[in-house]
Structure formats: C-alpha cells, structure tokens
Amino acid sequence: MTHSNFQVVGAAISGWLFGALWYGVFSKPWMKAANLSVDKISREASPTPYLISLIGCIATSAMLRYLFERAKVTTHYDSFETAFGIGLFVAVPWTVNNILYGLRNPRLIVYDGGYVALGTAIIGLALSFF
C-alpha cells in the first residue's frame, strides 16, 4: 500500500472503532429502539455486518481523503469540521430517510444519526494526523 492508502485504512479503522465505542455506550437504548435483544443478536451473530461496516468506513475515508485534497483541507480543525458537516448534512438525512421509510423507531435517528455524523468527523480528523 502507498502512504495514502495507509492513511485511508488507518482513518477508517479509527471510525470503525469509534462505532464500537458508540454502540457499546448506547447499546441498551439502541437495542430497545431497534427492538433487539442480546439473545436475538447472539442467536443470529455473524461477522458480515462488521466486515461490511469496515468496508463502508474505508469507502468513507477514501472519499474524504479525495475531497480534502481537492479542497485543500489541511488543518486538524478543518478536517474535523468538514467531515462533520458532510456527515451531518449529507449522510444523516439519508439515514433519517432509511429509518422513517423503513417504519423503524424514530429514536434510532439519535443513535444511528449521531454515529454517522461523529464517525465521519472522527475519520476526517484521523486523516489529518497521517
């Protein structure tokens, strides 16, 4: 991998790990809002969602890296702010649509939308350190 690819993968892993922390902290209210239980999750456990989630973080990181280079975003603050704005104003509205059109509990907007906005910001910030 080139230096740029290491940046992308490293930043993606930071966003992915943030997701583990986020959903670990909010696991009980998130499971309640999603109508899930520990038993159901344990019975249907699969590594697939984790792998797909990591691939999604890599794709997000790669696109943020491209956008930062094109827009000449170079500081830690600008990287965080730009990525947070993209997460909040581009990705969260799509998350809201998916939740509401899927007739899922609107409380999921807080948990899933919060992760989308902050996870994107974490990836952007991490890119600025590499």
N, C-alpha and C positions, 0 to 999 in steps of 0.2 A: 504494500500500500504506500502511496505517496504521503507526504506530510499532510496534505489537505484531507486525504481520506482518513488518516488517524484523527484529525480534528473532528471530522464529521461523526465518526463512530464514538469517540470519547464523549462528545457533547450529547449524542443520542443516548448513551448509557447513563449519563447524568440525569436526563429527563425521564428515562425509564425507571431508574432507582428512586427518583422523586415520586413517581407514580406509586411505587411500592410503599413508600412512607405515607403518602397522601391517603391511599386507600386503607393502609394499616391504621392510621389515626381515626379515619371516618368509617371504619368497617361496619360497626353496628348500625349507625343510622343509614348508611348507604345500603346495607343488606335489607333493612326494613323497607326503605323506599323502593328498592328493586324487587321486593317480595321474594327474597332469597334467604336460605338458612345455611348454617355451617354444614349440616347434614347433606343438603342438596348439592352444595358446592363440592363436598368431599366425595359424594357418590359419582358425580359427573366430572371429576377432576381430569384435566387434560393439559398438556404443555402447549397446545396450539394457541390459546389466547395470549399466552406470554410471548411466544415467538412472533406472532402477528403484531403484537403491541411493540415489540422491539424493532421490527421492520418498519412500522409506522413512525417510530421515533427517528430511525435512520433517515427515512424519506423527509421528515420534517427538518432534521438537522441539515441535510444536503440542500434543501431549498432555501433555508435561512442563510446558509453559507453563501450560496449564489446571490441572494438578494443583498446581503451585507456587502459583498464585493462590488456589486453593481451600484449600490447606493453609497459606497464608501463609508460604511458604518465601521468605526474603529475603536471607540471607547467602550469600557465596560458598561457605563450607564446607557449609552446609546444602543448598545446591543440588547441589553435587558429591556429597555423601553420599546424599541422597535419590535422585538419578538413578542412582548406582552401585548402590544397593540394589535399585531397580526393574530395572536391567539384570541384576544378578547373580541375584536371586531370582524374577524373573518371566520375563525374556526368555531367559536362559541355559538354564533347564530345557527350554524348548520347542526351543531349538537342539540340545540333547543328544538329545531325542526324535527330531528330524528326522534327525540323524546316525546314531543307532543303529538306528532303524526302517528307514532307507534302506540299511542294511548298509554304511555307509561307514566308513572307518578311524576308530576312536575317538580317534586323535591329533588329529583335526580339532576335537575338543572344546576343546582348549587354544587353538588358533589362532582358531577362529570364536567360541568362547565368550568368550575374552579380549577380542576386538574388541567383541562385543556388550556386555559389562559396562563396559569402559573407554570405548567410543564413546558409550554412553548417558551416562556420567558427564561426558565432555567436553562433550556437548551441554547437559547441565544446568548445568555450570559456566559455559559461554559465555552461557547465558540470564541468568545473574546479573550479567553485565557490561554488558548493554544497558539 
